Amino acid sequence: MDDLKFQLPIGYYFLFLALAVALSFLLYNKEIKRKSSPGFIVKLLISLRFIFLSLLFLFLFEPIIYQSFRKQEKPILVFAQDNSESILNNKDSLFIKSSYKDSISILIDDLKKKFDVVSFSFGQEVNENNIYDFGESSTNSEMFFNIIKNRFYGKNLTDIIIASDGIINNGNNPKYNSLDSMITIHTVGLGDTNISGDISIKNINTNQYSLLGNSFPVEIVLKAVKVKGKNTTVFVYNDKQLIKELKVDITESNQIIKLNFDIPTKEKGLQEYNVKVKSIDEENNLYNNQKSFSIDVIDKTQNILILAKAPHPDLGALNWALSDQLKTSVNIEYIDDFDKGFLDYDLVIFHKGLNFEKTINSINTCKRLSIPILIFTGNNINHIIENNNILDLKHNGFKGQANVSPYLNPDFNSFNMGNNWNDIINNYPPLNIPFSSNYLPSASSKVFLYQFQNGIKLNYPLAYFIQKQDYKLGVFLGEGIWRWRINEFKTHGNSNVFKKIFQKTAQLLKVIDKKERLKIILPKIIKENEPFYIQGEVYNSNLELNNEEELSFKFKSDDGQLFQKVMKPTNNYYELPLKNLSKGTYSYIADVEIDDDKLINEGVFKVEKSYKELMNKNANHELLKLLSNNNNGKFVLPNQFHILKNHLLHKINRESIYHEESTLRDLIHWKWLILILIFPFVEWLLRKKYGMI
């Protein structure tokens, strides 16, 4: 529908029409009075002039033609092809490579009669194209559905055709897609659903770390299908050396077999193990007969000695808290029987016995060797301690005993504390400590806990730490910390704060290598082309997390190709996403400058070829049928494309939709200007003919 509109109020145009009439009569007024020319010629000349002026004035009002019309919009159909390796991992691979692609092209050309067809390929990634090489190393249908949902939001998408073998090994199950219920999903079943005899490694369960010299547990889970009565052998290799051989008898037609054993560790570092299952005659898929795993074998990096005067409940509480740390070994000895050296220990804890010369000599020996020391004084200290200044504490003499509760120093910042620490610690029961009327720690002391007695917060230390040039010292006055653990468990159902107090105490006192202040956390073995994340942790000189400095991460492939990245701060950490790395071994170096120190962390990781798509040859058409049934679609095989085509082209209530569109077209155009100029030109010819010029 066309409509004429004006930029200026059209009412004023009538004034201009009157002006055009007046000007036209005024121009030929003399000719009318003289009557020298025929009357009809004068009238014609007046009319020509009037028409010219009227049209000219009309253009001054900027006329615009408004046009509205209905536009047809075809329904959209998406054709999505599974582009993963498993599509070719069956006996129909020759058909898929050749005539199948032609069948797709014919189907799409026929469907274009009623649909706007958009082609996609999906696997590890999703691409809007019709290029299929069947080389993707995994299948992620969840990513495909998310992209379709965003790409066609608000569009007339009515149908989706998914051609796949139904083997999904990444993302959520496609039956849980979040597409509009009005969109119909049809599926084309590819691959072979026949189940042949097979034995495969379903999973390998083990630890991530193991201590050097220890053994770590391994569980290999096998799945045997249609090979009842057969037997096989499982081989475990470490660096091509056979370390384990296990015989397996298969007694059921569909059986899960679990093999459990221990592997001793003899070398530290990342150790890679390969598991292979001897094939059986009935098998036609050998890719799932082997699998690898790795474990990081670490040497004990923190040996803690608890040197006590006598058995005490505190010792069990300390051992429980400190042993629950990776790479930590706790050894409890009694001072009277101890005749070893201290050089093998990273921290020595002295519990009571400070009135004995052997204890004092041992403490001084640790100081000379720069070995960190933590002292639990007990409740009885005599003049020997006072004279030797073992505790770095100024006082006016210990006299008797006292029961005091802990009070957390709010200004203590040598390690981070949780939000609930204050409430929990301040409600711990009292310790039995040696009494003094005037405790005064040295100027270099950092007080962790103050004394709290009879409702009064005393300015006396209960626990404090000292950093000397040659050694680190921590002191807890008194005894009875075992009651803290029990009290917290009764009140809160756990003793997590108690555990953290002494784990962080040990970490604070430990002599920290610079490289331990920069931690890089990443998987040691990554599958080719799969995305993964690298996490970095940077600690300042107080061992607190810090992510304000720039953390550089460089890595190099075994063929010499160098990559340089900067890790992104996230919360208290750093993070770096990586993907599409080629197969090979990569060495890395991460570095950051903080507190006038340059921290460096080096290591290696390995990228292996992914056989995920080749582990399973059995197509899952039941999943595809379920997907179609749940979304009002059809399931067909490749030789039934004609059924799907006819169904789509003759569907009821799948008509094209229409919507209104409008355009504005300016009436002022050069062709109209030429037409207007015809009127004064004809007028000029007539005037010249009749001698009016």
C-alpha positions in Angstrom: 0.0 0.0 0.0 1.3 3.4 -1.0 0.7 6.7 0.8 1.9 10.2 0.1 3.4 12.1 3.0 4.9 15.6 3.4 7.6 16.9 5.6 5.8 20.3 6.1 2.2 20.8 7.0 0.1 20.3 3.9 -2.4 23.0 4.9 0.1 25.7 3.8 0.1 24.3 0.3 -3.3 25.8 -0.4 -1.8 29.3 0.2 0.9 28.5 -2.3 -1.9 27.3 -4.8 -3.6 30.6 -4.4 -0.2 32.3 -5.0 0.3 30.2 -8.1 -3.2 31.3 -9.5 -2.4 34.9 -8.8 1.0 34.8 -10.4 -0.4 33.0 -13.5 -3.2 35.6 -14.0 -0.9 38.5 -13.3 1.6 37.3 -15.9 -1.1 37.2 -18.7 -3.3 40.1 -17.5 -2.2 42.4 -20.3 -2.9 39.7 -22.9 -6.4 39.2 -21.5 -7.1 42.9 -21.8 -5.6 43.4 -25.3 -7.2 40.3 -26.7 -4.4 40.1 -29.3 -4.2 36.3 -29.0 -6.9 33.7 -29.2 -8.7 33.2 -25.8 -8.1 29.5 -25.6 -4.3 30.0 -26.0 -4.2 32.5 -23.2 -6.2 30.1 -21.0 -3.8 27.3 -22.0 -0.8 29.5 -21.1 -2.3 30.4 -17.8 -2.9 26.7 -17.1 0.6 25.7 -18.0 2.1 28.4 -15.8 -0.2 27.4 -12.9 0.6 23.7 -13.2 4.4 24.5 -13.3 4.2 26.7 -10.2 1.9 24.3 -8.3 4.3 21.4 -8.9 7.3 23.5 -8.0 5.6 24.6 -4.7 4.7 21.0 -4.0 8.3 20.0 -4.1 9.1 22.6 -1.5 7.0 20.5 0.9 9.3 17.6 0.4 6.8 14.9 -0.6 7.6 11.3 0.4 6.0 8.1 -0.7 5.3 5.7 2.1 5.1 2.1 1.0 4.1 -0.9 3.1 4.0 -4.5 2.0 4.0 -8.1 3.2 7.2 -10.0 2.9 7.4 -13.8 2.8 9.9 -15.5 5.2 10.6 -19.2 4.7 11.0 -21.5 7.7 14.6 -22.2 8.6 16.0 -25.7 8.7 19.4 -26.6 10.2 21.3 -29.6 8.9 24.0 -30.7 11.5 26.6 -33.3 10.6 28.6 -35.1 13.3 32.2 -34.5 12.1 34.0 -36.7 14.6 36.4 -39.6 14.0 34.0 -42.3 15.2 31.8 -41.8 12.0 34.6 -43.5 10.0 35.4 -46.0 12.7 33.1 -48.7 11.3 32.6 -50.9 8.2 30.5 -48.2 6.4 33.5 -45.8 6.2 33.8 -46.1 2.4 30.1 -45.2 2.0 30.5 -42.2 4.3 33.5 -40.8 2.4 31.8 -41.1 -1.0 28.1 -41.4 -1.8 26.9 -40.3 1.6 28.1 -36.7 1.0 26.3 -36.7 -2.3 23.1 -37.9 -0.6 23.4 -34.9 1.8 23.8 -32.4 -1.1 20.7 -33.8 -2.9 18.6 -33.8 0.3 19.6 -30.1 1.1 18.9 -29.0 -2.5 15.4 -30.5 -2.4 14.6 -29.0 1.0 15.6 -25.5 -0.2 12.3 -25.5 -2.1 10.5 -24.8 1.2 13.2 -24.0 3.7 16.1 -21.7 4.2 18.7 -24.4 4.9 21.8 -23.6 7.1 24.5 -26.3 7.4 26.6 -27.0 10.5 29.3 -29.5 11.4 30.0 -30.4 15.1 32.4 -32.4 17.1 35.0 -30.9 19.4 34.0 -27.5 17.9 31.0 -26.2 16.0 31.3 -24.7 12.5 28.7 -23.1 10.3 29.7 -24.9 7.0 29.1 -28.1 5.0 32.7 -29.2 5.1 33.0 -32.7 6.6 36.4 -34.4 7.1 35.4 -36.5 10.1 38.5 -35.7 12.0 37.3 -34.2 15.2 38.7 -35.9 18.3 35.5 -35.7 20.4 31.8 -35.0 20.1 30.1 -32.2 22.1 26.4 -31.9 21.2 25.8 -29.5 24.1 28.0 -26.8 22.5 26.0 -27.3 19.2 22.6 -26.8 20.9 23.9 -23.7 22.8 25.1 -22.1 19.5 21.9 -22.9 17.7 19.9 -21.4 20.5 21.8 -18.1 20.4 22.2 -18.0 16.6 18.5 -18.4 15.8 16.9 -16.6 18.7 13.8 -14.9 17.5 14.1 -16.5 14.0 11.7 -18.8 12.3 13.7 -22.0 13.0 11.3 -24.9 12.7 13.4 -28.0 12.0 16.8 -29.5 12.8 18.3 -32.6 11.2 21.2 -34.2 13.1 23.2 -36.9 11.4 25.3 -38.7 13.9 26.3 -42.1 15.3 25.0 -41.1 18.8 28.4 -41.5 20.4 28.6 -38.4 22.7 31.7 -38.1 24.8 31.8 -34.4 25.8 29.2 -32.1 27.4 25.7 -33.0 28.5 23.4 -35.6 27.1 21.7 -34.1 24.0 18.3 -35.2 25.3 18.6 -32.4 27.9 18.9 -29.7 25.3 17.2 -26.4 26.0 15.8 -25.6 22.6 12.3 -24.2 22.1 9.7 -27.0 22.2 8.3 -25.8 18.9 11.5 -26.8 17.1 11.3 -30.3 15.6 14.5 -32.4 15.8 15.0 -35.2 13.3 17.9 -37.6 13.5 19.9 -39.7 10.9 21.5 -42.8 12.4 25.0 -43.4 11.2 27.4 -46.2 12.2 27.0 -49.8 13.2 24.9 -50.8 16.2 25.9 -54.5 16.1 27.8 -55.4 19.3 30.8 -57.6 18.7 33.0 -59.3 21.2 35.2 -56.8 23.0 37.3 -56.3 26.1 38.2 -52.8 27.0 39.8 -50.7 29.7 36.8 -48.7 31.1 38.7 -46.8 33.8 41.9 -46.5 35.8 41.7 -45.2 39.4 44.7 -44.1 41.3 46.2 -41.2 43.3 47.5 -38.0 41.8 50.7 -38.1 44.0 52.8 -40.6 45.8 55.8 -40.3 48.1 59.1 -41.7 46.9 59.8 -45.1 48.4 56.1 -45.8 49.1 53.6 -47.8 47.1 50.4 -46.4 45.6 47.2 -48.3 44.9 45.9 -48.8 41.3 42.5 -50.1 40.3 42.0 -51.1 36.6 38.4 -51.5 35.6 37.8 -53.8 32.5 34.6 -54.3 30.6 34.1 -57.6 28.8 31.3 -58.1 26.3 30.4 -61.3 24.4 33.7 -63.0 25.3 32.5 -65.4 28.0 34.8 -68.2 28.7 37.9 -66.4 27.3 40.9 -65.3 29.2 43.4 -62.5 28.7 46.4 -60.8 30.3 46.8 -57.3 31.5 50.3 -55.8 31.2 51.5 -52.6 33.1 54.6 -50.8 31.8 56.7 -48.0 33.3 59.0 -46.4 30.8 58.7 -49.5 28.5 59.6 -51.8 31.4 57.1 -54.4 32.3 56.3 -54.0 36.0 53.0 -56.0 36.4 51.3 -58.9 34.6 47.8 -60.0 35.6 45.8 -63.0 34.3 42.1 -62.4 33.8 39.4 -65.1 33.3 36.1 -63.9 31.8 33.1 -65.8 33.3 30.1 -63.7 32.1 28.9 -62.4 28.7 28.7 -58.9 30.1 31.2 -58.4 32.9 32.9 -55.6 34.8 36.2 -56.8 36.2 38.2 -54.8 38.8 41.9 -55.5 39.3 43.5 -54.0 42.4 47.3 -53.9 43.1 50.1 -51.6 44.4 53.0 -50.2 42.5 56.2 -49.2 44.4 57.8 -45.9 43.5 61.5 -45.8 42.8 62.1 -42.5 41.1 60.8 -39.1 41.8 59.1 -36.8 39.3 56.3 -37.4 36.8 56.0 -41.2 36.1 54.0 -42.4 33.2 52.4 -45.9 33.1 50.9 -47.7 30.2 48.3 -50.5 30.6 47.7 -52.9 27.7 45.2 -55.7 27.5 46.0 -58.7 25.3 43.4 -58.8 22.5 40.9 -61.6 21.9 40.2 -63.1 18.5 36.6 -61.8 18.5 37.6 -58.2 18.9 37.5 -55.7 16.1 38.4 -52.6 18.1 41.9 -52.6 19.7 42.0 -48.9 20.5 40.3 -49.5 23.8 42.7 -52.2 24.9 45.3 -49.7 26.1 45.3 -46.7 28.3 47.9 -44.6 30.2 48.0 -42.8 33.5 50.6 -40.8 35.3 51.5 -40.1 38.9 53.7 -37.4 40.4 56.2 -39.1 42.7 57.5 -36.6 45.2 60.3 -36.8 47.8 59.4 -35.9 51.4 59.8 -32.1 51.4 58.8 -31.6 55.1 60.1 -33.9 57.8 58.8 -32.8 61.3 60.3 -34.1 64.5 58.3 -33.9 67.7 60.7 -34.2 70.6 58.9 -34.7 73.9 59.8 -35.2 77.5 57.0 -37.8 78.1 53.8 -39.1 76.6 51.0 -36.4 76.5 47.6 -35.9 74.8 49.1 -32.8 73.0 51.4 -35.1 71.0 48.5 -37.0 69.4 46.7 -33.7 68.6 49.8 -32.2 67.0 50.5 -35.4 65.0 46.9 -35.5 63.8 47.0 -31.9 62.6 50.4 -32.0 61.0 50.2 -35.4 59.3 47.2 -34.4 57.3 49.3 -32.6 54.8 50.7 -33.8 51.5 54.5 -34.3 51.5 54.7 -34.2 55.3 56.2 -36.9 57.6 55.8 -36.5 61.4 58.1 -38.5 63.8 57.6 -38.5 67.6 60.6 -39.1 69.8 61.4 -38.8 73.5 64.3 -36.5 74.5 65.8 -39.1 76.9 66.1 -41.7 74.1 66.9 -39.4 71.2 70.5 -39.8 69.9 70.1 -38.8 66.2 71.0 -35.6 64.4 68.6 -32.8 63.4 69.8 -32.2 59.8 67.2 -34.5 58.3 64.3 -32.4 59.7 62.6 -29.3 58.4 61.0 -28.4 61.7 61.7 -29.6 65.3 58.9 -29.3 67.9 59.9 -29.4 71.6 57.2 -30.4 74.0 57.9 -29.7 77.7 61.2 -30.8 79.2 62.7 -27.3 79.2 64.0 -27.8 82.7 66.5 -30.4 81.4 69.9 -29.5 80.0 69.6 -32.0 77.1 66.5 -30.2 75.8 68.1 -26.8 76.0 71.3 -28.1 74.3 69.1 -29.6 71.5 67.3 -26.3 71.0 70.6 -24.4 70.8 71.9 -27.0 68.3 68.8 -26.4 66.1 69.4 -22.7 66.2 73.0 -23.1 65.2 71.9 -25.3 62.3 69.2 -22.8 61.3 66.5 -25.4 61.7 63.1 -23.9 62.6 61.9 -24.5 66.1 58.4 -24.7 67.8 58.3 -24.9 71.6 55.5 -25.9 73.8 56.8 -24.9 77.2 54.6 -26.9 79.5 53.6 -25.4 82.8 56.8 -25.5 84.7 59.9 -23.5 83.9 62.9 -22.9 86.2 65.9 -20.7 86.3 67.8 -22.6 83.6 65.4 -21.2 81.0 65.6 -17.7 82.4 69.3 -17.6 82.3 69.6 -19.0 78.8 66.9 -16.8 77.3 65.7 -19.8 75.2 62.2 -18.3 74.6 63.4 -14.8 73.6 61.0 -13.5 76.3 61.7 -10.9 78.9 60.0 -11.5 82.3 60.5 -11.0 86.0 60.6 -14.6 86.8 58.2 -17.5 86.5 56.3 -18.4 89.8 53.8 -21.2 89.8 51.1 -21.9 87.2 48.0 -20.2 85.8 45.1 -21.1 83.6 44.6 -18.6 80.7 42.4 -18.7 77.6 43.6 -17.7 74.1 42.6 -14.3 72.6 43.4 -13.8 68.9 45.6 -10.8 68.1 43.5 -8.9 65.5 46.7 -7.3 64.1 48.5 -10.6 63.4 49.1 -10.9 59.6 51.9 -13.5 59.2 49.4 -15.9 57.7 45.8 -15.6 56.5 43.0 -16.6 58.9 39.4 -17.5 58.1 36.5 -15.3 59.0 35.4 -17.7 61.8 38.8 -18.0 63.5 38.2 -15.2 65.9 35.0 -16.7 67.4 36.3 -20.2 67.5 39.8 -19.4 69.0 38.4 -17.0 71.6 36.1 -19.7 72.9 38.9 -22.3 73.3 39.4 -23.7 76.8 42.4 -22.4 78.9 45.9 -23.7 78.7 47.9 -24.4 81.9 50.9 -22.0 81.6 53.9 -21.0 83.8 52.9 -17.8 85.7 54.6 -14.5 85.5 53.4 -11.1 86.5 55.1 -9.3 83.6 55.6 -11.1 80.2 57.4 -9.0 77.7 58.2 -10.4 74.3 61.2 -9.1 72.4 60.7 -6.3 69.8 61.0 -8.7 66.9 58.2 -10.9 68.2 54.9 -11.3 66.3 52.2 -12.2 68.8 49.6 -14.6 67.5 47.6 -15.2 70.7 47.3 -13.1 73.8 46.3 -14.2 77.3 42.7 -13.9 78.5 41.9 -14.4 82.2 38.9 -13.7 84.3 37.2 -11.7 81.6 40.2 -9.5 81.1 42.3 -9.3 77.9 45.9 -9.2 79.1 48.7 -7.7 77.0 50.8 -10.8 77.6 51.6 -13.3 74.8 50.3 -16.8 74.8 51.8 -17.7 71.4 54.3 -15.8 69.3 56.8 -16.1 66.5 60.3 -14.7 66.1 62.3 -14.4 62.8 66.0 -14.2 63.6 68.8 -13.9 61.0 69.8 -17.5 61.5 66.7 -19.3 62.6 62.9 -19.1 63.1 61.2 -19.7 66.4 57.6 -20.2 67.5 56.5 -20.5 71.2 53.3 -21.7 72.7 53.3 -21.1 76.5 51.8 -23.9 78.6 50.2 -27.2 77.7 46.7 -28.6 77.0 46.1 -27.8 73.3 44.4 -31.2 72.9 41.5 -29.6 74.7 41.2 -27.1 71.9 40.7 -29.8 69.3 38.0 -31.6 71.4 36.2 -28.4 72.2 36.0 -27.3 68.6 34.8 -30.7 67.5 32.0 -30.8 70.2 30.9 -27.3 69.2 31.2 -27.3 65.4 31.4 -31.0 64.4 35.0 -30.7 63.2 38.4 -29.4 64.3 39.3 -27.6 61.1 40.5 -24.4 62.7 42.7 -26.3 65.1 44.3 -28.2 62.3 44.8 -25.0 60.2 46.5 -23.2 63.1 49.3 -25.8 63.4 49.6 -26.5 59.6 50.0 -22.7 59.0 52.4 -22.5 62.0 54.6 -25.2 60.4 54.4 -23.5 57.0 55.3 -20.1 58.5 58.3 -21.5 60.4 59.6 -23.7 57.5 62.5 -22.3 55.5 60.8 -21.4 52.3 62.6 -21.8 49.0 61.6 -19.0 46.5 60.3 -21.5 44.0 57.7 -22.7 46.6 56.2 -19.2 46.7 55.3 -19.6 43.1 53.1 -22.6 42.4 52.0 -23.7 38.9 49.1 -26.2 38.9 48.3 -27.9 35.6 47.5 -31.4 34.4 50.7 -33.4 33.6 49.1 -35.2 30.6 46.6 -33.5 28.3 44.8 -34.9 25.3 45.5 -33.4 21.9 43.3 -30.5 20.9 41.4 -30.5 24.2 41.2 -27.2 26.2 42.6 -27.1 29.7 43.5 -24.5 32.4 46.7 -23.6 34.1 46.5 -22.1 37.6 49.2 -20.1 39.3 49.6 -19.2 43.0 52.0 -16.4 44.0 52.8 -15.9 47.7 54.4 -12.7 49.2 57.1 -12.8 51.8 54.5 -13.4 54.5 53.2 -16.5 52.5 49.9 -14.7 51.6 48.3 -15.1 48.2 49.0 -12.2 45.9 47.9 -11.6 42.3 48.8 -8.0 41.8 52.1 -8.7 39.9 52.4 -9.8 36.3 52.9 -13.6 36.1 54.6 -14.7 32.8 54.2 -18.2 31.5 56.5 -19.4 28.6 56.4 -22.9 27.2 58.3 -24.6 24.4 57.4 -27.7 22.4 59.9 -30.5 21.8 60.5 -29.2 18.2 61.6 -25.8 19.5 58.5 -23.7 19.0 58.2 -21.1 21.8 55.0 -19.6 23.2 54.7 -16.7 25.6 51.6 -15.9 27.6 50.6 -13.7 30.6 48.4 -15.3 33.1 45.2 -13.5 34.0 44.5 -12.6 37.7 41.3 -14.4 38.9 40.2 -14.0 42.6 43.4 -14.7 44.6 45.0 -16.7 41.8 46.1 -16.6 38.2 44.6 -18.5 35.3 45.6 -19.3 31.7 43.3 -21.2 29.3 45.1 -23.2 26.6 43.8 -25.4 23.8 44.6 -26.8 20.4 48.1 -27.9 21.4 49.8 -30.5 19.1 51.1 -33.8 20.4 54.4 -33.7 22.1 56.3 -32.8 25.3 56.4 -29.2 26.4 58.8 -27.5 28.9 57.6 -24.4 30.7 58.9 -21.6 32.9 56.8 -19.2 34.9 58.3 -16.1 36.6 57.1 -13.2 38.6 58.8 -10.4 40.5 57.4 -9.6 44.0 58.9 -8.1 47.1 62.2 -7.5 45.3 62.5 -11.2 44.6 62.2 -13.0 41.2 60.3 -16.2 41.7 60.7 -19.0 39.0 58.9 -22.3 38.6 59.8 -24.8 35.9 58.4 -28.0 34.7 57.1 -30.2 31.9 53.7 -31.4 30.6 52.8 -33.8 27.9 50.2 -33.6 25.1 49.0 -37.0 23.9 46.9 -38.0 20.9 43.3 -38.5 22.0 41.7 -41.8 21.1 38.4 -40.9 22.7 36.4 -41.2 19.5 38.0 -44.6 18.7 37.3 -46.3 22.0 33.7 -47.1 21.1 32.6 -48.5 17.8 29.0 -49.2 18.7 26.6 -46.5 17.4 24.0 -45.4 19.9 20.8 -45.1 17.7 18.6 -45.4 20.8 19.8 -42.0 22.0 19.0 -40.5 18.5 15.6 -42.1 18.5 14.9 -40.7 22.0 16.0 -37.3 20.9 13.7 -37.4 17.9 10.7 -38.8 19.9 11.1 -36.1 22.6 11.1 -33.4 19.9 8.3 -34.6 17.6 10.8 -35.6 14.9 11.6 -38.6 12.8 14.5 -41.1 13.0 15.8 -42.4 9.7 18.8 -44.2 8.3 21.0 -42.8 5.5 19.1 -44.9 2.9 15.8 -43.4 4.0 16.6 -39.7 3.2 13.6 -39.8 0.8 11.3 -40.5 3.7 12.5 -37.6 5.7 12.5 -35.3 2.6 8.9 -36.1 1.8 7.8 -35.7 5.4 9.4 -32.2 5.6 8.1 -31.0 2.2 4.5 -32.0 3.0 4.3 -31.2 6.6 1.0 -29.6 7.7 1.0 -26.2 9.4 4.5 -25.5 8.2 3.6 -22.7 5.9 5.8 -19.7 5.3 5.2 -16.8 7.6 4.7 -13.2 6.6 5.6 -9.9 8.2 5.0 -6.3 7.4 7.8 -4.1 6.0 7.7 -0.5 5.0 9.9 1.9 3.0 10.0 5.7 2.5 10.9 7.0 -0.9 11.7 10.6 -1.7 9.4 11.9 -4.5 12.0 14.5 -5.6 13.8 12.8 -8.4 15.5 14.0 -11.6 12.9 12.4 -13.8 10.2 14.4 -12.1 12.2 17.6 -12.5 12.5 16.9 -16.2 8.8 16.4 -16.5 8.0 19.6 -14.7 10.3 21.6 -17.0 8.2 20.4 -20.0 5.4 22.8 -18.9 7.5 26.1 -19.1 9.1 24.8 -22.3 5.7 24.3 -24.0 4.6 27.7 -22.6 7.6 29.3 -24.1 7.0 27.7 -27.5 3.4 29.0 -27.5 4.3 32.5 -26.5 6.9 32.6 -29.2 4.5 31.4 -31.8 1.9 34.0 -30.9 4.3 36.8 -30.7 4.2 37.3 -26.9 8.0 37.3 -26.6 
